[in-house]
Amino acid sequence: MNLPDPFRALVIGATGAIGAAFVALLETDPRCAAVVSLHRHSQPAIDFDDEASIAKAAAELAQQAPFHLIINAAGKLHTPDFMPEKKLGDLNYAQMEETFRTNAFGPALVLRHFSALLEREGSAIVTLSAKVGSIEDNRLGGWYSYRASKAALNMFIKTASIELKRTKSNTVVIAMHPGTVSSKLSAPYRGAEIGRTPDVAAAEMFAVITQQTSAASGSFLSYSGEVLPW
């Protein structure tokens, strides 16, 4: 999409590696008039473990709307209490529920509440997903909760894109795979060795985002621009 000059942006999950890189990138873009950062300790705060905080944050930011670009960079793969499940015997409610809240339920409510803040004449709402959430591409197994939560996220995004097409036909709603990025999320998996830096990843994804038109709404894209299978 052709972002207007000037444009206004909003980044959710702005304290994570990729979210912070997006904020830094947008702050240096001369076309970006304002970039709002949201996270658990921002004002307003947004916490996917607190459903009410999502609606409250959107309501408080309504006076700063409309936004031309909203990026949700929040995500969870592991915590100090759990790592991705390698086998069926590792599955448990607590881990599945926590993973789904961050990776699927929270982003779904972001779509619900924040889509109203998008510029009607042309805007994009981008949610970071993951290639391992592709059902067709799953050849290795494992990582049950993370894979399933991202697959659920992809369905929320695809379904929301269909609805928003009716009311905001110039809005681009996409899921985006950031690739391997050197961050806390990827650290246990040689992320520092094989991953790109967050600033490189953000720049690559931003370049892809700005190339999309409304025809791409409902797509699952890689940071390279590749269309990924659901």
N, C-alpha and C positions, 0 to 999 in steps of 0.2 A: 504494500500500500504506500501511497505517497503521503507521508506525514506532512501536514501543513507547516508553514513557517510563520509564526511560532506554533509549537505543539506542547501539550501538557501530558506528563507521564506519572504513573503510579507503580511502585514496586512493592510487592508483598513478599515477606521473607527476606527483608533487606539486610539482615545481619549475617546471613549465610554467605558462603564464598561467592556463589554465582549471583545472588541477589545484590550483594555489596558491589560486585563488579559492574552489574547493570546500572546501579545508581551512579557510580563513578563515571561510567561511559556517558550516561545521559547528562550529567552535570557539566561535562566538557563539550557537549554538542551545542553549537551556537544557536541551533534552531529550537532547542528545548527551553521553553520559558520557565518551566517549573517541573521538578520531580519530587514527588511525595514518597517517603519511605515508611513502610509499615512493618512492625514486628511486635514481639511480645512486650517490649518495653517502650514502644513509641507512644506518642500522644496524637490521636487515639491509639490504643493498643489493639492488637489482633492476635488471638490465641486459638488455634484450632481445637484445643481441648476445652474451650469455653465457647459454646455455640452462640451465646448472646453477644459475645464480643465482636463477632463478624458483622452482624446486623448493625450493632452500635457504631462500629468504625465507619461503615458505609454511610450511615445516617449523618454522622458528624462531618464527613467529607463531601456530602452533597452540595454544600455551599461553595466548594472549590471546583465543582464539576462545571463543564464536562471535561473528561479526559480523552485524549486521542489514543493513548497506549496504556494498557494495564498488563503487567507481567507478574505472574504468581510463581515465585522461585522456591517456595517452601517444599520440603520433602524429608522423608525419614527412611533410612535403610536399617540402621542399628542404633542402639543406645548403650549406656553402661550396663544395662540389665539384660540385653539380648542381642544376638547376632542373627543374620538371616538363617532360616531353617534349611538344613541340608536334606532332610528326609521326613516322611510322614510322621514318624515317631516324635519329631520335635514340635509338632503343631500344638498350640494352646490358645485359648480364648484371649488371654491378656495381651499377648503379642500381636495377634491378628487384629484385635480391636484398636490397639494403639496405632498400628501401622495404617489401618484403613482410615482412622480419624485424620491423620496428617496428610495422607496421600490421596484420599478419595473424598471423604465426607466434607472436610474443611474446604477443599477446592470447589466442590459442588455448591456449597453455600456461598462461596465467593462469586461463582457464576450467578447465583440467584440474586444476591444483594448488590454486587458491584456492576453488573451489566447495565443497570439503570443509570450509572454515572458516565457511560460512554457517549461520546459525541455521535449524534445520529447520522451526520452527513459523511462520516468516514472515520473508522477507529478499529483497533485490534485489541483483543484480550487473549493473551498467550499464557498457557500453563505448562510448566516443565513436567514432562512425563519421562519415560525411559523405554529404550528399545526392548528391554527384557519384559516389558508389559505386553509385547506383541505375542498373541497366542500362536499365530502362524510361524513366527520366528523361533519359538521355544524348542530348542533341540537338546539342551543340557539338563533341564529340570532344576530342582532345588529353588531356593529363595521364594518359597511359597507365598508368604504374606506380601512381600514386596511386589512380586510379579502380579499377583491377583489384584492388589490395590491399584497398581498402575493400569491394569486392564479395565478395572471398574472406572478409574478416572477417565480413560479414553472414551468409554461409553457415555459418561456424563458430558464430556466435551462435544462428542459427535451429536448427541441428542439436543444439547443446548444450541448448537449451531443451527439446527433445523428450525427450532423455535424462533431464534433471533433473526433468522432470515426473513421471517414474516413481518417483524416489527422494526428491525434495523438492518435493512438489506445491504447496507454498505459496511457492516461490521464483519471483521475477520476473526473467527474463533478457531484457534488451532492448539494442538498438543505438540510439544517440541522436545525432542531427545537431545540433551546437551552433549552427549558423548562422555568419555572419561575425563574428568576434571580433577586437578589436584585440590582436594578439599578434605574436611573431616569425614564426609560421607564415604569417600573412596580410599581414605588412608589405610584401612586394614587390607586393601586389595591392590597394593602397589600403586595407588593413585599418584603419589608423588613422583614415581618413576615413569609411568606410562601415560599419565594424564597431561592435558594442556593446562596452562595457567588459567585462572578464572577470567582474567581480563581478555585473553585471547578467545576463550569460549564465548564470552558475552558479545564480543565484537563480531564473531562469526554468526551467532544466532541473530543479532540485530540486523546484520546484512541480509539474512534470509527473510526475516520478518518484513523488512521494508520493501522486499521484492514481491510480496504477495498481494493479490487482488481479492475482491469479494468472492470470486470463483473458487478460491482456495479454502474458504471457510469450511470447517469440519474435517480438515486434513490432519494427518499425523506426520510431522516432518522431522528430519534430522538437521543438526546444525550445519550440515553440508548442503541442505536443500533437497536431499533425497526424500521421496515419499515412501514412508514405511508401511508395511502391512499391519493391519489391525490384529 
